[in-house]
Amino acid sequence: MRRGFKTEAKTLALELRAEIGLDAYSPFDPYAFAAEYGIAVVQLSDLDGPARHHFLKADGSALSGALIPNGTGVVILENDAQPLTRRRTTMCHELAHVVLEHEFGVSLSDERKCGLSGDQEAEADWLSGEVLIPSDGAFRLARANATDEQAADAYDVSLAIARWRMNHSGARKVMQRARAKWA
């Protein structure tokens, strides 16, 4: 990940949220965002053919999503057999690639790799995390001593994403230090 990207992502995430009328404290709707950008979302269950049954699984062994070139735009292919919180995370990751204008090729061979470089994947992961739970929101939750479960509920994300954002945003560490200083 390039130097300074995490700081840029904080600002960019808030700008992207504002484009669909959200502040830092509301759950992000990636489907509304995709619609705003004119990005079609296709569910695997809407497709026909033998590959559909191979990829359409709820477990982690299946394809979660893919960004597919379509003329001058893109289409997001989504595994709608997976839980909505997982799908929202996948959508945000794929949308981050679009917003960051990453050059890409389609690669469906590995369930976690989408054919992009490590830096581009790291940037898409980080930006999607900032969009799902912005740092400002994580700090508000940390000040309120919110659990990971409460953070997940507040932002309609999986427990794993809530835990990752609450820990990697630095919100909990900063609040722990502040409380220790004033105790």
N, C-alpha and C positions, 0 to 999 in steps of 0.2 A: 504494500500500500504506500502510495507516495506520501512524502512528508507534508503535514498540514491537512491531510484529507479529513481526518476526524473532526477538526474544527470547522472546515468547510461544510461537512455533512450536517452538522448541527443547524447551521443557518439554512442550508438547502432544504432540509427536512421540514422546517417550519414554513418555508416559502411554499413547498409542495402541498402541505396541509392547508395552507391559507387559500390555495387555488380552488379547493373544494369546500371552503367555508369552515375549516376546523382550526381550533387553537391547539396548544400543546397538551391539553388535558382531556381530549375526547378520543374515542377509538377511531382509528383510520379505516376508511372504506376503500380498499384497493379497486373494487369493481366500479365505484363512482369515479375514481381517478382514471381508470382505464377508459371509461366512457368519455370523460372530459378530453382525453388525449386522442380519442378515436381509435383506440386499440381494441380489436375484437378479442373476445375470450371464448374459446371453444372447449367444451367439456369432453373428456374421453368417452363418456357414456353416449354421446351423440354420434360417435363415429361407428362405422361398420368394418368388419373384417377380422381376421384372426389376431392381429396385433392388439386390437382393443381388449381382448380378454387377457392377453399377457400383461399389458400395462395397467389395466384397471383393477388395482388391488388397493386395499386400505392400509396394508402394512408398509413398513419402510423399505421393502425390497423393490417396490414398484417405482415407476416414473412419477415424480411429483408434479412436474410442469416443464414446459419448454418454451423458448422464444423462437418463433419460426418466421423467417423472412417471407413477406408477401408483397411482391411488387416493390414499391418504395416505402412500405410500412412493415409492420410486424403483426403477428397473431400470437396470443398466449394460449398454449395448449395446457389444460388443467386436469389433473386427476381428481374428479369429483367424487370418487369413492373414499377419499381421505377426509378426516375431520375438518370442519370449517376453519378451525384455528390454524391447522397445518396449511390449508389451501390459501388462507390470507397471507401467511408468511411467504409461501412460494410466490404468490402474486406480487408481493412487495419486492421480493428479490428480482424477479424478472422485470418489473417496472423500473427498478433501480438501474438495470443495464440499459434500458431505453433512455431514461433521463440523463444518464452519464455518457450517453452516446458511445457505448462500447462497441467495437467492431467484433463480430462473432461469426462462427460457423455452427451449423447444427450438428450435435453429437449426442445421440441417445444411448450410447453404449454403456455408460456408467450412471447409476442412479443419482449420484451426488455431483458429478462433474457435468458442466454444460458446454465444454469445449473452449472455455476462455482461459486466459492466463491466471495464475495465482493472484496477481495484484488486482485484476479486474474482478475476480470472484470475491476477494477480501473487501474491495470497495463496495460491491453490490450488497454483500452481507451487512457491512457496517451501515450503509445508507438505509437499507431496509429496516434494520433495527432502530435507527433514529426516527424513521417515519412511523414505525409501529408504537414505540415508546420513546418519545423525545427526551433528551436529557432533562429539560425543565420539568417534564412530567415525572421522571424518575426521582428527581430531587424532591418534588412535592410529596411523592409517596414515601420516600425515605424519611422526610421530616415528620410524617404521620405514623412512622413505624409500621408501615404496611408490610404484610407478609408477601412472599412470592405469589401465593394464591390470590391475595387481594389485588396485587398488581395485574395478574393475568385476567381477573374478572373486570377490573377497571378499564383495561384496554382491549379486551376480547382477543387475547392471544393465548398461546399454549403456556403451560407452566415452565417449560424449558426456555422459551423466549423471554418470559418475564424474569426468570432467574438470571439469564444471561445479561439482559439490559440493566437490571438493578445492580448487578455486580460490576459489569464492565463500563457502565456510565460513570462509575466513581461515586455515585450518589450516596451509597451506604457508608463508604469509607469516610467521605467528607463529613457526613452527619455524625458518625461515631467519634471522629476527632473533635468536632465542635462540641458535642455533648461532654466528652472527657475534659475538654478545656474549661468548660463552664460548671463542671460538677464539683 
